[in-house]
C-alpha cells in the first residue's frame, strides 16, 4: 500500500510517501520554492516524492492530511465565544478565510492535487488523523523502539497543545493532553514575538539568544520570578496555566498585550531591526530556563504514566535542542529518539504512518536504528 502524507496551509508544508510502512521520500515545500516556512500546498514536494517512489498520483490508494480541520474550526469558534466580545476584529479577519478555504479542506486538497497531476478522486481515500497523533506517529514509528513513551509539545493542533502517549508495536495510546489556550509552544512564541523575532520562524533565534543572557544577573532571577508568578502557573506534572490577561493570541491579532508586558518587564517590545540589548538576552535566558523546567516535568510525568525506559519526542518544541539535552542529562529515560523534522513538516510523515498502522492496522516493520534514514532533504 502506497500512502501520501501531507502537511499544509499553516506553515512548513511538506509531503511524504510511504510504501508498506517504509518511508520512501519526504520533502518540505520551502526547499523547492525557496520561501522560508512556505505554507502553500506542497505541489513540488509532492511531485518529488512521487518521482522518488516511481508512482503517479493516480496510482495512490490513500492520502493522509496531518490534522482535522473541522475540529480546529470548532476550537476557533468556541474560543471566540468564550472570550466574547473581545476579539471581534480578529474574528472577522479569520472567518472569511475559514469559510472559503480551510473549513472545506478536502475540496481544497482536491483542487491543489490537480496541479500535481490527473487522478481519480473516487479511487483515492482521504484520511485526517489528529494533529498531535500525527506528531506522535512521526516520532514513534520511525524510532528503533518496540515500546516507548511519546511526548509531543507544540503551539496548538486542534485543541491539544501537548500530549503524553505510549507506543507499543503498532498501537499508540493517548494518556494525557494539555488543551488550548494553555500552551508551552505559544508561551515561547510570545517571547519570540516580544523580543523582535517572527513567530513560527524565529524561535530558534530566541534559543540562540539565550546563552548571551547573564546567568548571574539579578535581572535574570527577577524575570524568571515574574514569568512564573504573572504569566504561567507550572504544576508538578508539567501542565501549565497561562494568564490570558497578558496574552492576545487566542482572539487577537498579536501574541501579547504589549503594554502589560512593558509594565511587567520594564522595557517595550523590541523592533526587529533594533540592536539587541543585554536585558533582552537576559529575558531570553529566563524563558529558556522556564521552558526547560516545564519540559523536564512533562518528561517525568511521561515516565510515571508509561513506565517506559524509552522516550520519543516531536512537535515544534522538540526542536529546542537545549531543552532536549536537559532531558537527557536528567537521566529520566535510558534512550531518547527525536523526530528530525519535529515541527509541522514532520506531520506529513506522521499522517502517512498513522494511516498505515492505525487505520489499516498493518504490521510494523522490523525496527531499524532510524527509519527516517537521512531525514527530510536539507535538514
TORMARPA-810946 format. One line per 10 residues: number of its first residue (from 1); their letters; for each residue x, y, z negated of C-alpha. Coordinates in steps of 0.05 Angstrom, whole numbers, padded with zeros to 5 digits. Layout:
NUM	a	X:Y:Z; ...
***
This chain:
1	xxxxxxxxxx	00000:00000:00000; 00026:00068:00021; 00005:00128:-00021; 00018:00202:-00011; 00023:00245:-00074; 00011:00320:-00070; 00020:00379:-00117; -00001:00446:-00090; -00038:00513:-00096; -00009:00537:-00162
11	xxxxxxxxxx	00068:00536:-00159; 00123:00487:-00139; 00083:00449:-00088; 00112:00382:-00067; 00097:00316:-00033; 00117:00244:-00047; 00107:00178:-00012; 00109:00111:-00047; 00102:00042:-00016; 00082:-00016:-00060
21	xxxxxxxxxx	00104:00024:-00120; 00172:00044:-00093; 00188:00118:-00084; 00208:00125:-00012; 00214:00200:-00008; 00197:00263:-00047; 00208:00336:-00029; 00190:00405:-00053; 00160:00453:-00002; 00206:00510:-00021
31	xxxxxxxxxx	00265:00471:00007; 00235:00479:00077; 00201:00547:00073; 00257:00579:00032; 00203:00612:-00010; 00220:00600:-00083; 00165:00564:-00122; 00123:00560:-00059; 00051:00545:-00078; 00023:00532:-00009
41	xxxxxxxxxx	00001:00464:00014; 00066:00424:00026; 00059:00415:00101; 00133:00409:00116; 00148:00368:00054; 00092:00320:00073; 00119:00312:00143; 00189:00299:00115; 00161:00244:00070; 00121:00213:00127
51	xxxxxxxxxx	00182:00212:00172; 00224:00181:00117; 00172:00127:00107; 00164:00116:00181; 00089:00125:00180; 00038:00174:00207; -00015:00210:00167; -00068:00165:00199; -00034:00103:00171; -00041:00126:00098
61	xxxxxxxxxx	-00090:00089:00053; -00091:00137:-00006; -00076:00210:-00021; -00070:00230:-00094; -00073:00302:-00119; -00038:00318:-00185; -00096:00346:-00225; -00172:00351:-00229; -00194:00419:-00200; -00266:00416:-00226
71	xxxxxxxxxx	-00242:00402:-00297; -00194:00461:-00291; -00252:00504:-00267; -00293:00482:-00327; -00237:00505:-00373; -00234:00572:-00337; -00309:00584:-00346; -00311:00561:-00419; -00251:00606:-00435; -00283:00668:-00405
81	xxxxxxxxxx	-00348:00652:-00442; -00311:00642:-00508; -00274:00709:-00502; -00331:00750:-00471; -00337:00808:-00460; -00261:00810:-00460; -00231:00791:-00393; -00285:00817:-00346; -00235:00845:-00297; -00195:00781:-00296
91	xxxxxxxxxx	-00260:00741:-00287; -00280:00780:-00225; -00209:00773:-00198; -00206:00697:-00207; -00277:00676:-00189; -00276:00692:-00114; -00213:00650:-00104; -00242:00591:-00143; -00309:00594:-00109; -00279:00600:-00040
101	xxxxxxxxxx	-00220:00553:-00046; -00199:00518:-00110; -00267:00492:-00131; -00271:00454:-00065; -00201:00424:-00067; -00218:00362:-00027; -00244:00406:00030; -00181:00449:00026; -00137:00387:00029; -00176:00360:00089
111	xxxxxxxxxx	-00163:00425:00126; -00090:00431:00105; -00074:00360:00125; -00096:00375:00196; -00034:00419:00201; 00007:00356:00189; -00027:00311:00239; -00090:00275:00261; -00123:00226:00214; -00190:00193:00200
121	xxxxxxxxxx	-00216:00225:00136; -00266:00168:00127; -00209:00118:00123; -00165:00151:00070; -00184:00151:-00003; -00172:00215:-00044; -00157:00209:-00119; -00148:00262:-00172; -00112:00239:-00235; -00109:00289:-00292
131	xxxxxxxxxx	-00050:00337:-00294; -00016:00310:-00357; -00028:00239:-00335; 00009:00255:-00271; 00066:00284:-00313; 00067:00222:-00357; 00066:00175:-00298; 00122:00214:-00264; 00167:00201:-00324; 00147:00131:-00348
141	xxxxxxxxxx	00141:00091:-00283; 00209:00111:-00254; 00243:00101:-00322; 00282:00038:-00339; 00236:00024:-00398; 00184:-00032:-00403; 00153:00007:-00460; 00163:00079:-00484; 00134:00139:-00519; 00117:00193:-00469
151	xxxxxxxxxx	00118:00267:-00487; 00093:00318:-00436; 00094:00393:-00450; 00078:00450:-00403; 00037:00513:-00396; -00031:00482:-00382; -00062:00430:-00337; -00137:00424:-00340; -00146:00431:-00416; -00084:00396:-00443
161	xxxxxxxxxx	-00020:00436:-00456; 00019:00378:-00487; 00006:00304:-00495; 00035:00244:-00531; 00024:00178:-00495; 00053:00108:-00497; 00071:00068:-00436; 00074:-00007:-00434; 00081:-00047:-00370; 00032:-00014:-00322
171	xxxxxxxxxx	-00011:00019:-00375; -00009:00090:-00403; -00048:00106:-00466; -00061:00177:-00488; -00055:00185:-00564; -00058:00259:-00575; -00067:00324:-00536; -00057:00397:-00552; -00110:00439:-00517; -00112:00508:-00485
181	xxxxxxxxxx	-00103:00565:-00504; -00052:00537:-00554; 00010:00521:-00512; 00085:00518:-00524; 00096:00529:-00449; 00053:00592:-00449; 00087:00617:-00512; 00155:00610:-00478; 00128:00642:-00415; 00101:00700:-00456
191	xxxxxxxxxx	00172:00715:-00479; 00197:00705:-00408; 00149:00760:-00387; 00165:00807:-00444; 00239:00802:-00433; 00232:00822:-00360; 00233:00756:-00322; 00180:00726:-00277; 00131:00675:-00306; 00134:00605:-00275
201	xxxxxxxxxx	00201:00625:-00247; 00247:00659:-00297; 00241:00612:-00357; 00309:00584:-00342; 00337:00655:-00346; 00307:00662:-00415; 00340:00597:-00436; 00405:00622:-00405; 00399:00689:-00442; 00390:00656:-00510
211	xxxxxxxxxx	00464:00637:-00520; 00482:00711:-00516; 00440:00723:-00578; 00479:00733:-00642; 00466:00674:-00688; 00490:00715:-00748; 00448:00776:-00733; 00397:00798:-00785; 00352:00814:-00726; 00351:00740:-00706
221	xxxxxxxxxx	00323:00718:-00774; 00273:00776:-00771; 00250:00757:-00702; 00242:00683:-00719; 00202:00702:-00781; 00157:00748:-00742; 00145:00696:-00688; 00127:00643:-00740; 00082:00688:-00782; 00048:00731:-00730
231	xxxxxxxxxx	00048:00694:-00664; 00048:00619:-00676; 00029:00572:-00732; 00072:00509:-00729; 00044:00446:-00760; 00082:00386:-00785; 00062:00343:-00724; 00087:00397:-00675; 00018:00421:-00656; 00013:00497:-00655
241	xxxxxxxxxx	-00039:00551:-00661; -00026:00616:-00622; -00055:00681:-00649; -00094:00705:-00588; -00095:00777:-00615; -00024:00782:-00586; -00035:00746:-00520; -00073:00763:-00456; -00063:00702:-00412; -00129:00668:-00430
251	xxxxxxxxxx	-00174:00721:-00398; -00129:00779:-00378; -00082:00797:-00322; -00018:00797:-00364; 00015:00748:-00410; 00016:00791:-00473; -00015:00853:-00505; 00047:00895:-00495; 00032:00949:-00547; 00022:00898:-00602
261	xxxxxxxxxx	00088:00863:-00583; 00124:00930:-00582; 00098:00945:-00652; 00118:00875:-00675; 00189:00872:-00647; 00206:00946:-00645; 00221:00954:-00571; 00180:00957:-00506; 00174:00904:-00452; 00238:00902:-00411
271	xxxxxxxxxx	00231:00921:-00338; 00262:00871:-00291; 00314:00919:-00263; 00337:00945:-00332; 00404:00924:-00362; 00397:00872:-00417; 00408:00895:-00488; 00434:00856:-00548; 00367:00858:-00585; 00334:00826:-00523
281	xxxxxxxxxx	00385:00769:-00524; 00372:00761:-00599; 00297:00754:-00585; 00312:00703:-00530; 00352:00663:-00580; 00296:00669:-00631; 00243:00639:-00585; 00292:00585:-00562; 00303:00564:-00635; 00228:00564:-00648
291	xxxxxxxxxx	00217:00523:-00585; 00269:00472:-00607; 00236:00466:-00675; 00168:00452:-00644; 00194:00403:-00592; 00231:00363:-00646; 00168:00360:-00688; 00129:00335:-00628; 00182:00283:-00613; 00180:00258:-00685
301	xxxxxxxxxx	00104:00254:-00681; 00110:00214:-00616; 00157:00167:-00653; 00108:00159:-00710; 00049:00147:-00664; 00083:00096:-00618; 00139:00066:-00660; 00180:00062:-00596; 00255:00069:-00591; 00248:00100:-00522
311	xxxxxxxxxx	00223:00168:-00500; 00202:00194:-00432; 00197:00270:-00421; 00160:00310:-00368; 00124:00376:-00359; 00156:00444:-00348; 00182:00450:-00420; 00222:00386:-00407; 00265:00429:-00361; 00291:00463:-00424
321	xxxxxxxxxx	00354:00421:-00426; 00378:00454:-00491; 00315:00431:-00528; 00324:00362:-00497; 00394:00360:-00524; 00368:00376:-00594; 00320:00317:-00590; 00378:00272:-00570; 00423:00298:-00626; 00368:00287:-00677
331	xxxxxxxxxx	00373:00212:-00662; 00297:00203:-00663; 00300:00155:-00604; 00353:00107:-00580; 00342:00122:-00507; 00312:00183:-00471; 00291:00188:-00398; 00275:00257:-00368; 00238:00263:-00302; 00288:00304:-00260
341	xxxxxxxxxx	00231:00343:-00227; 00196:00352:-00294; 00153:00411:-00272; 00094:00412:-00225; 00135:00388:-00166; 00143:00322:-00201; 00068:00318:-00208; 00066:00294:-00135; 00108:00234:-00156; 00065:00221:-00217
351	xxxxxxxxxx	-00001:00227:-00180; 00021:00174:-00129; 00047:00127:-00183; -00015:00136:-00227; -00059:00118:-00167; -00017:00056:-00153; -00012:00028:-00224; -00074:00055:-00260; -00127:00060:-00205; -00107:00000:-00163
361	xxxxxxxxxx	-00077:-00039:-00222; -00016:-00062:-00184; 00040:-00100:-00218; 00100:-00059:-00238; 00165:-00069:-00200; 00226:-00097:-00237; 00257:-00039:-00275; 00317:-00002:-00247; 00363:00047:-00282; 00327:00104:-00246
371	xxxxxxxxx	00274:00092:-00193; 00278:00166:-00173; 00344:00148:-00141; 00373:00217:-00125; 00313:00258:-00147; 00280:00310:-00102; 00323:00339:-00046; 00362:00398:-00072; 00354:00382:-00146
***
